[in-house]
Amino acid sequence: MEKPTDEALMQEVSEGNLDSMTILFERYHQWIYNFFFQMIQNQSVCEDLIQNTFYKAIRYRNSYKGGKFASWIFQIARNISSDYFKQLQKERLQGDVGLEKITEISEAYDEDNNENIQRLKYVLKKLPVKDRELLVMSRFQGMKYKQIAEVIGSTEIAVKTKTHRAIKKLKTLYFESIEI
């Protein structure tokens, strides 16, 4: 028996068969978790964001109008990531970043002993969110420029250009951090 496509499964979900979302979850949760983890570096936050992603996919299942499921679900994850960073920025501006968040961030860095990897993670976090997102999608997630373009609503050439600029920024920041 042939394995149903992601698009066919999502069509079933949009028609009310929520059991099909279980299969889609199994296929995509690790991929999306990795995206969140590369962006945020906090396991418990990433787990919450995964739940939110699939909750929203079910909640807004009627908005799925065909097309690549991977792009559709990743757009939801990307929006959730963006909302997370906006909320974090708002808390920082209001001075509401508690000791708990600071501890979580430092624990995430303490887990990795390798100095170069720690430096890279640190520098990656210094990049603007849009640049970090492009690097995570293209380099860590292995997404093709065409698929990234679908997700962010851009052209393949623009994504390639922006990604290469983000890599240059990352290199500059990385080597500046070594000199310090």
Secondary structure, DSSP 8 states (H G I E B T S, - for coil): -----HHHHHHHHHTT-TTHHHHHHHHHHHHHHHHHHHHH--HHHHHHHHHHHHHHHHHTGGG--SS-HHHHHHHHHHHHHHHHHHHHHHHHHHT---HHHHHHHHHHHHT---HHHHHHHHHHHHS-HHHHHHHIIIIIS---HHHHHHHHT--HHHHHHHHHHHHHHHHHHHHHHHH-
